[in-house]
Amino acid sequence: MTWTAGYNNSIAYTTGYYHEQSPTFLNACLAMQRVSPPSLEKFTYCELGFGQGLTSLILAATHPSGDFYACDFNPLHVLGASSIRDEARLPNLTLLENSFGDLAQGQVELPMFDYITMHGIISWISDETRTQIMRFLTRYLKPGGVVQVSYNAMVGCAQVLPLQRLLMLGAGEGGDAWTKASGLAAKMVNLDALRFRRNPDSQGRVEGFATQDKRYLVHEYLHEKWTPFYFTDIAREMAEAKLSFAGSARFAHMSPVGWLGERQREMLETVTDLIEAEELRDYFANRVFRSDIFVRGKAPLSDLRLREQAEHVHVWGNPAVLYQAAVKLEHATLTRGEAFHKPLFDLLHGAEMTLAQVFDAPEFPGLSLDAILKLLRVSIAVGETFVRYGAVQPRAAADRLNAVLLTRAEQGEALGALASPRLGGGATISVLDELMLASLYAKADPVKALTGDIDELVARVSRSLIATDLRLQVGGAEVSPEETTTRLRHIFEDSGEKLIAHSEGLDFLPVQKTSKRQR
Ligand SMILES: C[S@@+](CC[C@H](N)C(=O)[O-])C[C@H]1O[C@@H](n2cnc3c(N)ncnc32)[C@H](O)[C@@H]1O
């Protein structure tokens, strides 16, 4: 066995930022599911398998009071993330080129952790490697500590298993494995293999391959050990490490879910076992992916304790989203009654509030705390409302990281997310927005620059496009190089202010820069 233990390392993993791993966010998830969260005053954090490292970089930058560790056995990943960390001067992030086995055996001196998170790990590794992770959790998680783990869920993924096997068959040895793998799958679909006709989800996946990032696809499917899990199996393994299920890291999945039909709800009410009920919900929703939170020592929040925690949970409206009564939640469309959902939307679009203030708002007379939590969870799930646990942290490190990420984007290495102190984490951003923001970021007054320095801004973005070999696209059509400058000028004129306001809303830009705006 090589150091990869069956893990496919032929292509470096795509970058992604996963907010579900943010301590600030996880604490809000816990409090809003009535579980006591750890203190964020001073804490230790470990990410297992950090890939390109964007999540740990952003989290370390936006949580200066945390001591962050992240490990990945791929030296290329450690090299890439270390160079950004050093350039952004993030003293609270230690990057380890170690395997989970090394850590589980205590080969590296580590503190006990308040948070251990892993995204995109356990469904793609061997049983032996998963056992090492469980040993690591047993050994290094503090009492009261939190584990976040995401994985492919068996219920929805069951019909994908033969597709994954077929892709592995097609990939074979050497050459461009993904081209060969997807070629074989497409051929089978085209030859009308009954397997695909009878399993439309698998067929849809094959048809969607052409539009997806190849690096993601290789890491999703071309692993010897592609394993979806039943929730109950994961919960059992976690229980052996003294970890209890505390809820979901996805607001859409939190119970009681908004989409349950009357008869489904009645049936679930007869199920007293929390773990079994959770798995039954996977069947009702045919879930393909889960992001779970487990805790070592689950302290439930009484109404009194929930009210105390609610002082730390901050919620505010997303200005980019308009109210719609009908919203999509997992597989279902939910039509919301006007009585409370719309007043909540209006309330939070006025100002940032604590959850405690929402509990006491006159808009919700006579509603129980749980009923208000349910309203809010839907609003967060559909992207109307942002949530953060605790006060906004000092922003110096986040600004340094954003400056580095924007420069990297200009050099053709757009990572797709920036740090947001207000969110206690990050948020995604498109490449063009990143290049435009990079040109504005250097300006003392970005709004003024939109008129005063427009030629310079356009020239800078044009240069970035040439340097990164990217073509501007407008309305799906590629803009010719001769036309690019004129089009960029129009984009700056039409959308420059909106981009600045959006970046201000997401807190990518330092306040002192945007406060000069004359609005
Ligand atoms: C699918 S990627 C996910 C990366 C990152 N968490 C994300 O979601 O962007 C899995 C990562 O785990 C790392 N990995 C896999 N097995 C490992 C092991 N046994 N020890 C350390 N890292 C491992 C791989 O190098 C890879 O970067």
The ligand as a Tripos MOL2 file, in Angstrom:
@<TRIPOS>MOLECULE
LIG
   27    29     1     0     0
SMALL
NO_CHARGES

@<TRIPOS>ATOM
      1 C1        -11.9740   15.2370   -1.4070 C.3       1 LIG1
      2 S1        -10.6590   16.1430   -0.7230 S.3       1 LIG1
      3 C2        -11.5000   17.2930    0.3130 C.3       1 LIG1
      4 C3        -10.6670   18.4770    0.6110 C.3       1 LIG1
      5 C4        -11.3470   19.5760    1.4050 C.3       1 LIG1
      6 N1        -11.8010   19.1110    2.6890 N.3       1 LIG1
      7 C5        -12.4910   20.1470    0.5890 C.2       1 LIG1
      8 O1        -13.6260   19.7050    0.7830 O.co2     1 LIG1
      9 O2        -12.2270   21.0050   -0.2510 O.co2     1 LIG1
     10 C6         -9.9520   15.0280    0.4530 C.3       1 LIG1
     11 C7         -8.6070   15.4760    1.0000 C.3       1 LIG1
     12 O3         -8.1810   14.5740    2.0320 O.3       1 LIG1
     13 C8         -6.8130   14.2740    1.8630 C.3       1 LIG1
     14 N2         -6.6160   12.9170    2.4260 N.ar      1 LIG1
     15 C9         -7.1760   11.7630    2.0060 C.ar      1 LIG1
     16 N3         -6.7760   10.7330    2.7630 N.ar      1 LIG1
     17 C10        -5.9540   11.2590    3.7160 C.ar      1 LIG1
     18 C11        -5.2270   10.6870    4.8110 C.ar      1 LIG1
     19 N4         -5.2740    9.3840    5.0780 N.pl3     1 LIG1
     20 N5         -4.4920   11.5120    5.5690 N.ar      1 LIG1
     21 C12        -4.4440   12.8590    5.3120 C.ar      1 LIG1
     22 N6         -5.1050   13.4370    4.2850 N.ar      1 LIG1
     23 C13        -5.8410   12.6460    3.5010 C.ar      1 LIG1
     24 C14        -6.5640   14.3650    0.3700 C.3       1 LIG1
     25 O4         -5.2170   14.6700    0.0690 O.3       1 LIG1
     26 C15        -7.5130   15.4820   -0.0550 C.3       1 LIG1
     27 O5         -6.8950   16.7300   -0.0410 O.3       1 LIG1
@<TRIPOS>BOND
     1     1     2 1
     2     2     3 1
     3     2    10 1
     4     3     4 1
     5     4     5 1
     6     5     6 1
     7     5     7 1
     8     7     8 2
     9     7     9 1
    10    10    11 1
    11    11    12 1
    12    11    26 1
    13    12    13 1
    14    13    14 1
    15    13    24 1
    16    14    15 ar
    17    14    23 ar
    18    15    16 ar
    19    16    17 ar
    20    17    18 ar
    21    17    23 ar
    22    18    19 1
    23    18    20 ar
    24    20    21 ar
    25    21    22 ar
    26    22    23 ar
    27    24    25 1
    28    24    26 1
    29    26    27 1
@<TRIPOS>SUBSTRUCTURE
     1 LIG1         1 GROUP 0 **** ****
